[in-house]
Amino acid sequence: MKEPVKIYSIPTCSDCNYAKRYFKEHEIAYTDYNCEENVKYAEEVWNLTGKQIVPTIVIGDKVFVGFAENLSEIRELLS
């Protein structure tokens, strides 16, 4: 994969932390965009999804809102 996975998150989000832990454990490169530190990232989430929900995960041209409920599709896409 050329680009790392993008994850829009906030530090207190358990699903966000689960996703980042999963990516680290599986040696999947990702870039974390902390929506709490930079409002620009929260705006990007809104533009991508029409919602303000984290984690929002971008893999190529696919956008996922939430991690646990999308894990099987994310796993398949990254394999």
Buried (B, 14 or more C-beta within 10 A) or exposed (E): EEEBBBBBBBEEBEBBBBBBEBBEEEEBEBEBBBBEEEEEBBEBBBEBBEEEBBBBBBBEEEBBBBBEEBBEEBEEBEE
